[in-house]
Amino acid sequence: MSTDFASYIAGLPRILASANTLFRSADGRVLLVEPNYRDDGTWTLPGGTIESDRGESPRQGARRETVEEIGLDVAPGALIAVDWVTGPGRPPLSLYLYDGGVLTEQRLGAIRLQTEELDSWRLVAPDDLDGYLYPSAARRIRAGLAALLAGTGPAELVNGRPADAAADAADGALPN
């Protein structure tokens, strides 16, 4: 790589990338995990940072993180949402949300948590997600579920809101 090109690449804006998998129970509840590294008590979906510097794709990252965090090796299904997530003190995050399908009672019983990062898991009704998640994450999950059930393809989001609504915001920035 030439010095000029390396300098050019080094000067480009940076973003973070993350991938999550949305698992559901037969009655439509969503599988959430409780991280032990968050001080605010919020929960999340199985998933995490995409190791793009090692050549990992979003789909590969979602699968790896699912195996690491809950011990289930499940190939991610359809991409159901892509969310551009902004936040203070960090670069923007491009988040990919994949359908993990419906887990049987047997598969739910096979969950083995990565205790270095997670304390517990539970199934939560979509209407109750706000009590567990950051607002943008609850919106993202509901948008992904809606896209999945409607068969409309991935929802394009900004901080969990439809991207077209975000573009219409007067200041261009929406709270998480």
N, C-alpha and C positions, 0 to 999 in steps of 0.2 A: 504494500500500500504506500502510495507516495505521501510525502510529508504534508503537501497541500490538502490532499484528500483526507488524511487523518485529522488535520486541524479542522477541516470543514465538518467532519463527523463529530468531533469532540465539541464543537460549538452548537450543535443542533439541540433543540428543546428535548427534555426528557419526560417520559411518562412511565408509570408503573403499570403492570399488567397482572390480573388475577383471574382465576377461574373457580366457579362454584358449581356444585351439582345439587339439583333439587329432587329430593326423594319424597315420595308420598306413601301414606298407608292406604289400605283398601277403602277406608272411609274418607279419604281426601285430606287428612292432616299432613302437615309438613314436618320433616325431620330437621330439628335444630340441634346444634351442639353448643355447649357452654364452655367458652375459653377460660382458662385460669389466668391468662395474662392481661385481661382487661379489668381496669379498676372501676368501670362504670356499670358492670353487671349485665351488659348486653350480650346476647347470644348471636349466633351466625349459622350459616349453612356449612356443610363440609366443603372444604376448598382452601385456596390460598394463592400465594404468589406463583406466577409462572416463571420457571427458570429459563428465561429466554436467552440468557448469556450462555447456556449450555445447549441451545438448539431446541428447547422444548416448545411445543405448540400449545395453544390454549386447551385443546382437547386432551393432550397428553398430561398437561398440568392438572386438569380436573381429575383425571383418573388416578394419577400418582397421589394427589392430596387426599382423595377418598380412601385409597388403600392405607395411607399413613395415618389418617385421622380416625377412621371408623373400622378399618380392617376388612372392608368389602371391596373386592376387585370387580367393579361394574363398569363396562364400557359406557361412556356418556352417550346419551341419545341425542335428540335434536337440540340445536342451539335455540334457546327460547327468548333470550334477551341479551342485549349488549348495552352497557351503561357506562357513561362518561361521568366519573365521580370526582368532584372537587372537594378539597378540604384544606384547612389551614396548616401551614408548616410542612407541606409535602407536595410533590408533583401530582398532577392529575392521575387518576387511576382508570384504566380501561378494563372493565369487568365483564367477563363472559359467563353467562348462566346457561347450564345444560340441563336437560331433562334426565333424571336418573331413573324414572319409571316408578312403578308401584312395588313396594317391598312387601313380601309375604310375612306372616308372623314368624316363619322359620328364618328368613333373612334378617328380620329385625332382631331376633334372638341371637344371631351370629355377630352382631356388632361388638367390636372390641375397640375401646377408646385408646387413643394415644395419650396416656396419662401425663406426659410431659407438657402437653398443651391444653388438654380438655378435662373437665371435671365430670360432665354428665351429658346425656342427650335426652330429648323428649319429642313427642309428636304434638304439634300445635295446630289448631284450626286456623285457616287463612284469616278469618275475622279477628283472631286474637293475637296476630303477629306483632301488633304495635306495642304490646306489653313486654316484648322480648328483644326487639331489634331496634337499630337506628331507624328513624322514619324513612330514609331513602332506601334502606334494605327491605323494609316491609313493602314499600311501593314497588320495588323491583320484583320481588317474589310474586306479588299479585299480578303485575303486568305480564310476567313470564307465564304464570298459570293461565291467564286469559288468552295469551297468544297460543299456548299449547292446546287449550280446549277448543279454541276457534279454528285452529289449523292455519293461522295467518302468517306463520313465520316469526322470526325473532322480533321482539319489541325493541325499538331504538329509543334509548332513554338518556336523559341527563339528570343525574342525582335522583334517579328513580321515577322521573316524570317523563311523559312522552317528549321526544326531542323537538317536535314542532311547537309544543307549548313552551318549552324552554327558550326556543328561538324568539318567541313572541314576547318574552319577558322584557320589560322596559330597560332594565340594566344588564340583561344578558346573564345574570348570575342568580341562581336559586339556592336557597338554604338546603342543607342536607336533610 
